[in-house]
Amino acid sequence: MTASVPHILVTGSTRGIGAAVAEVLAARGARVLGHGRSAGEATLAADLASPGAGARLWEEALSRLDGRIDVLVNNAGIFEPAAIDLSDDAWDAAWDRTLQVNLRAAADLSRLAVRHFLERPEGGRIVNVASRAAYRGDSPAHWHYAASKAGMVAMTKSIARGFAARGVLAFAVCPGFTLTGMADDYLASRGGPGLLADIPLGRVADPGEVAAAAAFLALEAPASMTGAVLDINGASYVR
């Protein structure tokens, strides 16, 4: 990491895991710029469902952070169902939207981050918030979500392998169920508390637990950990 105060962009920072990540990083002395659907004092607005929005967000963030970003945290994501009995048009639209928000926007941001980091002797870090679904899969209505998160993990590993020698490090975290609005909706749709029987720990994760792991990767993880994927799922899926 840079010896100065780290400048960090966190997408999807207005709720849930993203808000917890931004809070932990700020508490540890980082200058954090967040992202959401509406702008705030320390939050940029961007609709990542729109092609090209990731690139526009990066340029605006770079300007707000005085031309320097040390860490990118790709957290923004959506979890919307797409049942197999949808019309063809609705199925296509659901896949396009999920892949655009969850994977393509993260890829666009990561591409620009890598290019930025390669221009600096100190390099930089990318932390991608993926999901247990990347490895285990998800419900019959969420193939697209699982596929998007598997793509994020593969992208992380590719960045790590491709650019480690030049100081660009990439990591991912794979949460299982987490106490966010997204997880609450899913638990309700899948039978509620009965799903906890599938988690040996006996409870879902707290956003602060995921944030602690993401902050470690963003600020402290040794360079030799690049490419690592940290599971945070209460042993509901072990690899």
PLY file of the C-alpha trace (Angstrom):
ply
format ascii 1.0
element vertex 239
property float x
property float y
property float z
element edge 238
property int vertex1
property int vertex2
end_header
0.00 0.00 0.00
0.95 3.62 -0.44
2.52 5.24 2.61
0.05 8.15 2.41
-3.63 8.04 3.30
-5.13 5.44 0.93
-7.77 6.67 -1.48
-10.49 4.03 -1.94
-13.52 3.78 -4.20
-16.29 1.49 -2.91
-19.22 0.74 -5.20
-22.64 -0.03 -3.78
-21.73 1.66 -0.51
-25.10 2.99 0.62
-26.39 -0.17 2.29
-25.50 -3.62 3.53
-22.01 -4.96 2.95
-20.88 -1.91 0.98
-21.86 0.50 3.74
-20.06 -1.65 6.30
-16.94 -1.82 4.13
-16.87 1.95 3.65
-17.35 2.50 7.39
-14.55 0.14 8.40
-12.13 1.57 5.86
-12.89 5.16 6.90
-12.45 4.24 10.55
-9.01 2.89 9.69
-7.92 6.18 8.20
-8.68 5.76 4.51
-10.23 8.45 2.38
-13.29 6.63 1.09
-15.48 7.67 -1.81
-18.69 5.71 -2.08
-21.19 5.07 -4.83
-24.95 4.68 -4.96
-28.00 5.59 -6.96
-27.98 9.14 -5.60
-25.10 11.47 -4.84
-24.05 12.64 -1.39
-21.17 14.42 0.27
-18.94 11.35 -0.05
-21.00 9.37 -2.55
-21.12 9.48 -6.33
-24.26 8.58 -8.26
-24.16 6.07 -11.11
-26.60 3.54 -12.51
-24.34 0.59 -13.23
-27.12 -1.08 -15.20
-26.31 1.41 -17.94
-23.47 0.36 -20.27
-20.52 2.71 -19.85
-21.56 3.82 -16.38
-18.56 2.10 -14.78
-16.12 4.11 -16.88
-17.93 7.35 -16.12
-17.93 6.54 -12.42
-14.20 5.85 -12.47
-13.36 9.15 -14.13
-15.54 11.11 -11.72
-14.05 9.27 -8.75
-10.53 9.91 -9.96
-11.30 13.62 -10.20
-12.86 13.72 -6.72
-9.90 11.83 -5.23
-7.28 14.23 -6.61
-6.18 11.95 -9.43
-5.23 9.00 -7.24
-7.10 5.81 -6.37
-5.18 3.16 -4.44
-7.91 0.57 -3.93
-11.08 -0.32 -5.83
-13.74 -2.32 -3.99
-16.31 -3.73 -6.41
-19.30 -4.41 -4.19
-22.32 -3.19 -6.18
-24.64 -5.98 -7.19
-28.25 -7.00 -7.72
-30.12 -10.19 -6.87
-33.23 -10.41 -9.02
-35.04 -13.62 -10.01
-35.33 -14.97 -13.54
-37.48 -18.08 -13.58
-37.10 -20.44 -16.53
-40.76 -19.92 -17.52
-40.27 -16.23 -18.26
-40.83 -15.06 -21.80
-37.71 -15.08 -23.95
-37.52 -11.29 -23.89
-37.90 -11.12 -20.11
-35.30 -13.87 -19.63
-32.83 -12.07 -21.88
-33.44 -8.76 -20.13
-32.92 -10.29 -16.70
-29.64 -11.90 -17.73
-28.41 -8.74 -19.44
-29.21 -6.55 -16.44
-27.63 -8.87 -13.87
-24.48 -9.47 -15.88
-24.17 -5.75 -16.62
-24.43 -4.67 -12.98
-22.69 -7.57 -11.26
-19.93 -8.37 -13.74
-19.52 -6.03 -16.67
-19.50 -2.81 -14.62
-17.01 -4.40 -12.21
-14.88 -5.45 -15.18
-14.96 -1.96 -16.67
-13.94 -0.43 -13.35
-11.24 -3.05 -12.83
-9.81 -2.45 -16.29
-9.45 1.26 -15.61
-8.08 0.57 -12.13
-5.42 -1.78 -13.50
-4.40 0.78 -16.11
-4.18 3.45 -13.40
-2.18 1.19 -11.09
0.27 0.25 -13.82
1.24 3.89 -14.15
2.34 4.04 -10.49
5.35 2.38 -8.89
3.25 1.46 -5.85
0.62 -0.33 -7.93
-2.77 -0.81 -6.31
-5.40 -3.26 -5.12
-8.77 -4.54 -6.27
-11.17 -6.27 -3.87
-14.18 -7.94 -5.47
-17.22 -8.90 -3.42
-18.46 -12.08 -5.07
-20.63 -14.77 -3.46
-20.76 -18.34 -2.26
-22.97 -18.84 -5.30
-19.86 -18.56 -7.49
-18.89 -22.04 -6.33
-22.05 -23.64 -5.02
-24.61 -22.20 -7.43
-27.90 -20.66 -6.39
-31.64 -21.17 -6.64
-33.42 -22.28 -9.85
-34.37 -18.64 -10.45
-30.87 -17.26 -9.97
-28.61 -18.95 -12.52
-27.63 -15.53 -13.81
-26.63 -14.30 -10.36
-24.42 -17.33 -9.73
-22.88 -17.01 -13.18
-22.11 -13.33 -12.63
-20.35 -14.05 -9.35
-18.40 -16.97 -10.81
-17.25 -14.59 -13.51
-16.14 -12.10 -10.88
-14.01 -14.75 -9.17
-12.44 -15.79 -12.48
-11.77 -12.14 -13.29
-10.07 -11.66 -9.92
-7.76 -14.60 -10.48
-6.95 -13.45 -14.01
-6.01 -9.96 -12.83
-3.87 -11.39 -10.05
-1.99 -13.72 -12.38
-1.60 -11.16 -15.12
-0.36 -8.16 -13.18
1.14 -9.28 -9.87
4.69 -8.69 -11.10
3.81 -5.04 -11.68
2.32 -4.38 -8.27
-1.36 -4.86 -9.08
-3.02 -7.13 -6.53
-6.50 -8.62 -6.74
-8.57 -10.43 -4.14
-12.16 -11.56 -3.67
-14.48 -12.34 -0.80
-17.35 -14.81 -1.18
-20.05 -14.23 1.42
-22.89 -16.63 1.96
-26.10 -15.32 3.48
-25.48 -11.94 5.10
-27.81 -9.76 7.13
-28.70 -7.31 4.35
-31.95 -6.46 2.63
-30.90 -8.69 -0.26
-30.38 -11.68 2.03
-33.62 -11.01 3.92
-35.58 -11.10 0.67
-33.93 -14.35 -0.34
-34.49 -16.01 3.04
-38.16 -15.09 2.90
-38.53 -16.45 -0.62
-36.85 -19.75 0.28
-38.69 -20.63 3.44
-37.21 -18.27 6.00
-35.31 -19.50 9.05
-35.39 -23.11 7.86
-32.49 -22.28 5.59
-30.29 -21.74 8.64
-30.16 -25.52 9.03
-27.79 -25.50 6.07
-25.30 -23.25 7.90
-23.20 -25.17 10.45
-22.42 -21.94 12.32
-26.15 -21.60 12.97
-26.52 -18.02 11.80
-25.97 -15.83 8.78
-23.00 -13.48 8.59
-23.09 -9.91 9.79
-22.05 -7.25 7.23
-19.29 -6.22 9.61
-17.71 -9.66 9.30
-17.54 -9.37 5.54
-16.29 -5.80 5.86
-13.47 -6.89 8.18
-12.25 -9.36 5.57
-12.56 -6.84 2.74
-10.69 -4.19 4.73
-7.89 -6.65 5.50
-7.51 -7.39 1.79
-7.67 -3.71 0.89
-5.12 -2.51 3.42
-3.06 -5.28 4.96
-3.01 -8.56 3.09
0.53 -9.50 2.06
1.28 -9.31 -1.64
1.74 -13.07 -1.80
-1.99 -13.44 -1.10
-2.93 -11.92 -4.44
-5.51 -14.06 -6.20
-6.91 -15.31 -2.90
-10.65 -15.79 -2.42
-11.89 -15.67 1.18
-15.07 -17.59 2.06
-17.42 -16.09 4.65
-20.35 -18.47 4.80
-20.45 -20.17 8.20
-19.07 -23.39 6.67
-22.19 -23.78 4.50
-19.83 -24.36 1.60
-16.23 -25.44 2.06
-13.64 -25.93 -0.66
0 1
1 2
2 3
3 4
4 5
5 6
6 7
7 8
8 9
9 10
10 11
11 12
12 13
13 14
14 15
15 16
16 17
17 18
18 19
19 20
20 21
21 22
22 23
23 24
24 25
25 26
26 27
27 28
28 29
29 30
30 31
31 32
32 33
33 34
34 35
35 36
36 37
37 38
38 39
39 40
40 41
41 42
42 43
43 44
44 45
45 46
46 47
47 48
48 49
49 50
50 51
51 52
52 53
53 54
54 55
55 56
56 57
57 58
58 59
59 60
60 61
61 62
62 63
63 64
64 65
65 66
66 67
67 68
68 69
69 70
70 71
71 72
72 73
73 74
74 75
75 76
76 77
77 78
78 79
79 80
80 81
81 82
82 83
83 84
84 85
85 86
86 87
87 88
88 89
89 90
90 91
91 92
92 93
93 94
94 95
95 96
96 97
97 98
98 99
99 100
100 101
101 102
102 103
103 104
104 105
105 106
106 107
107 108
108 109
109 110
110 111
111 112
112 113
113 114
114 115
115 116
116 117
117 118
118 119
119 120
120 121
121 122
122 123
123 124
124 125
125 126
126 127
127 128
128 129
129 130
130 131
131 132
132 133
133 134
134 135
135 136
136 137
137 138
138 139
139 140
140 141
141 142
142 143
143 144
144 145
145 146
146 147
147 148
148 149
149 150
150 151
151 152
152 153
153 154
154 155
155 156
156 157
157 158
158 159
159 160
160 161
161 162
162 163
163 164
164 165
165 166
166 167
167 168
168 169
169 170
170 171
171 172
172 173
173 174
174 175
175 176
176 177
177 178
178 179
179 180
180 181
181 182
182 183
183 184
184 185
185 186
186 187
187 188
188 189
189 190
190 191
191 192
192 193
193 194
194 195
195 196
196 197
197 198
198 199
199 200
200 201
201 202
202 203
203 204
204 205
205 206
206 207
207 208
208 209
209 210
210 211
211 212
212 213
213 214
214 215
215 216
216 217
217 218
218 219
219 220
220 221
221 222
222 223
223 224
224 225
225 226
226 227
227 228
228 229
229 230
230 231
231 232
232 233
233 234
234 235
235 236
236 237
237 238
